[in-house]
Amino acid sequence: MYGDHPGSAKLKNVSEFDDLIAANRSFADDFQLGGFDGVAHAGVAIVTCMDSRIDPLNMVGLKAGDAKIFRNPGGRITQAALEALVLGVHLLNVNRILVIPHTRCAMTSKSQEELRNEIGASAGVDASWQAFHVVNDQLAALAEDIRAVTAHPLIPDSVKVGGFIYDVDTGLLDQKF
């Protein structure tokens, strides 16, 4: 089926996922969320970075089913993040939004050119065309992101919006906005 597809070589190596499939089977043995309604039971949406040091639910004392989580490099409010928040507010019980970038983020430590060069070298192809959402000033970016959420015409003023920085070394949130 995929033999003629340009990426077919990547699709044939299923054995490289055996450990994850086995872990999934163990997870499914005690699965408790079947039939869940999918709304945010605590009324919370979190926009944060894709960084694996961040555990979005546990860091604010929530559990599966309590919040909607949107992750991207840098934890920025992109058009896709705004789309998710609008859906969350109007369809999924969201009434509080936390925007949470973090300390020691790769998106704050390198320039667009440096990232393009590093990715290009790693990939072995030119990456000068790829856009990365580099953050030069994390607090200014967070303020801009909070403004984007609060100014959105489909997110009512009744929705509470907070901007925080998560410290990956202490686990603490610092509310900035």
N, C-alpha and C positions, 0 to 999 in steps of 0.2 A: 504494500500500500504506500509506504513512504520511500521506497527504493529510489525513485527518481527525484525526490524532493532534495533541494540543495543542502538542507540541514539534517538529512536522514542519518548520517553517521552519528550525530549527537543523540538520536532517538533510539538507536539499537542497543545501547549499553545499559540495559535495565538492571543488570546485576549490581551496578554501582549504587543502587537505591535499596538493596535488600535489607540493610541494617535499619533504614528508616521505615520500610514497610513492616518489618518485624516489630519495631517499636510502636507503630500504629496499631497493629493487631493487639498488643498488650494494652494500649490506651483504650481501644474499643471494648475490651473485656469488661471494663468498669465504667463505660460511657454513661453519663447521667443527663446529657443535654438533648437527647432525642425528643422530638416533638416540641421543642422550645419555640416560643413565638417570635423571637428575633428582635424584639424591641430592647431598648436600653433601660433595664429595670431601675437603675439608679439615676436615670435621666442625664447621663454624662456622655460627652464625646471628647476624645483626646486626639489631638494632632501632635505627633512627635516624630522623631527621627527613626530611621531603619536600624540604627545602631543596636547590636545584640546585647549591649550592656544595660539596655532599658527594658524593664518589665512593667509595661504601662498599667496593668491592673493592680498588681501587688504594691506598686509604689504609692498608690492612693487608697489602699485598703479595699479594693473592689475584687470581684470574682467574675468568672465567665458569665456572660449574660447581663452584667450591670452596665456596660459601656460600649459605645462604638469607637473603634480605634482606626485611625488613618495614619499610615507611616510613609515617609519619603525622606530622601537625603536632606538633612538639615532641619527636618520638622517644619517646613515652610508652608504657608497658606498659598497653595497653587490653585489654579482653576479646578483641578480634580478634587482638591481638598474642600474647596467651597461647594462643589457639587455634592460631596459626601455630607457636609454639614447641613446644607439645605434639606437633603433627603432625611437626615437624622432628626432635624427639628420638626419637620412636617409629617413624617411618617413613622418615626421610630422612637418617639418619646423623649428626645433630647431637649433639655432646658438649661444645661450648663455645658460650656465649651472650655476646655483647657488647651492652650497652645504651649507646647513644651519642647523647645530645643534644649541642647545640653552642652556641658563643658567638654573641652577637648574633642570637639567635632571636626572631622576631616574637612567638612565644607567651610570651616572658618580658618583653616590653617594653610590653605594653598590658593593660589590665583587660578583663574580660568585657564590661562596658558600652561601653568604647571600641571594642572590636572589633565589637560589634553595631551601634554607631552608624556606624562607618566602612563596614562591609559594607552596611548599610541604605542609606546615602547613595550608595554605588557602584551598588547594585542598583536603587535607586529604589523599594524596598518595605521594609516593616517587617521587621527581622531580630532583633527582641527575643526571639523564641522560640528562636533557634538557639543551641545550646550550643557553646562553644569551650573546649578544654582548656587554659586559661590556666595558666601556671606562675609562681607568685609567688616561689618560692625553688627555684632549679634544683637545688641540691645536696640539699635535703630531698626534692624530687620524685624525684631519681635514687635516693636511699636507699629511698624508698617503692617504687619500681619494682623495685629489686633484691630487696627483701623479698617482693614479689608473685610474682616468678619463683621464688625459692628456697623459698618456702612452698607453692607449688602442688603438690598431691598427685600430679599426673601428671608432674612433672619430678623425677626422682630426684636424690639428693644427689651421685651420681657425675658429674653434669653441672656443669661449671665455669661460673660466672656472674661477669662483670665489668662494672662501671659506669665509664664514661669520659666526659670532656667533649672534644669535638673543637673545636679552635680554627680557625675559618674563615679567619683571617688568616695563620696560620703552617702549617697542615696537620698540626699535631701533636696527638696524643691524650694526655690526662692522666688516668691511672687514679685514680679516687676510691674505688672499692670493689672 
